Every structure is written in C-alpha cells, then in structure tokens.
C-alpha cells in the first residue's frame, strides 16, 4: 500500500500499521528507511531484509524507554540535550 504524504489520513494510517505490529517504509532527506515498533514487528523486518537474529538494528527510543533496551545508562548531560 502506498500512502501519499498529502493524504490527511496518512498519520492515522501509519500509526495504525505500527501499533498493529506492522512495518512501514518512511522517506528521509536522503533515503528510505524501514520503521517498526520493537517487538513482533522486528521478526517481520528481519525476514524482509533477509537478516538473521544476530545482526542488530538501529533502535531509537524515548529516554524513559532506555531501560528496556540497554543496561548502560547515558549521562544526565546527554539526556538533557
């Protein structure tokens, strides 16, 4: 499914896909990237990209979600940026 950014329902559609363990492809300034919410969708992303479970993905999160992703704590100075 292709959803044009001009479509006023785009944010709602993409949010629904992500919240239902889906994967979306989003444009950035130079390339397109896959996006999903951590969990079941990661397995789908591994299949799409042909990756084994040993190769990790770049994960972006909110500061309050870091406990779920790592045991290493960033400094307060870093978090305040």
Phi and psi in degrees as a GROMACS rama.xvg file:
@    title "Ramachandran Plot"
@    xaxis  label "Phi"
@    yaxis  label "Psi"
@TYPE xy
-108.266  127.897  UNK-2
-117.957  119.436  UNK-3
-75.5549  141.513  UNK-4
-65.9187  -19.1048  UNK-5
-75.0157  -16.1682  UNK-6
-68.6446  122.878  UNK-7
-63.9653  -15.0311  UNK-8
-96.2236  4.47429  UNK-9
-55.0212  -51.1838  UNK-10
-59.7999  -41.7106  UNK-11
-65.7629  -42.4134  UNK-12
-65.2583  -48.031  UNK-13
-63.9452  -41.3096  UNK-14
-60.3818  -42.8434  UNK-15
-62.7786  -42.6566  UNK-16
-61.7439  -47.4994  UNK-17
-64.1123  -42.8259  UNK-18
-70.7388  -15.1447  UNK-19
-105.172  34.0185  UNK-20
61.0293  33.2673  UNK-21
-97.2508  172.854  UNK-22
-121.36  135.901  UNK-23
-123.525  158.426  UNK-24
-112.674  122.509  UNK-25
-117.776  139.873  UNK-26
-78.7872  150.125  UNK-27
-124.429  -167.271  UNK-28
-69.188  -25.6034  UNK-29
-124.903  -18.4993  UNK-30
-156.988  177.606  UNK-31
-103.167  147.595  UNK-32
-135.285  149.45  UNK-33
-78.9626  145.81  UNK-34
-139.903  139.631  UNK-35
-156.796  169.111  UNK-36
-95.3945  137.838  UNK-37
-54.0958  135.646  UNK-38
137.37  -136.021  UNK-39
-57.9802  -36.1602  UNK-40
-63.1628  -24.798  UNK-41
-62.1052  -36.2323  UNK-42
-64.8282  -39.3961  UNK-43
-64.1864  -44.3241  UNK-44
-62.4898  -39.2411  UNK-45
-60.5296  -42.1485  UNK-46
-66.8825  -42.9798  UNK-47
-59.1995  -45.2772  UNK-48
-86.4996  -5.95263  UNK-49
68.5112  34.3125  UNK-50
-101.403  149.203  UNK-51
-84.2818  171.98  UNK-52
-72.8538  -11.7924  UNK-53
-79.7154  -14.3396  UNK-54
-100.525  120.426  UNK-55
-86.0671  160.96  UNK-56
-103.575  156.818  UNK-57
-70.5366  127.853  UNK-58
-120.323  127.516  UNK-59
-108.277  140.55  UNK-60
-151.144  169.127  UNK-61
-80.6816  152.325  UNK-62
-52.7577  -38.3281  UNK-63
-71.9427  -8.14129  UNK-64
-97.2977  -4.76676  UNK-65
-61.7502  -31.9566  UNK-66
-57.5585  -29.3327  UNK-67
-79.8494  -17.7006  UNK-68
-105.582  -26.7055  UNK-69
-154.798  156.882  UNK-70
-94.8373  -12.0842  UNK-71
-84.6267  129.801  UNK-72
-99.1306  127.206  UNK-73
-72.3796  157.925  UNK-74
-68.7137  155.344  UNK-75
-60.2622  -34.3056  UNK-76
-61.1221  -44.1919  UNK-77
-63.6926  -44.6282  UNK-78
-66.4953  -23.2234  UNK-79
-83.6027  -4.77323  UNK-80
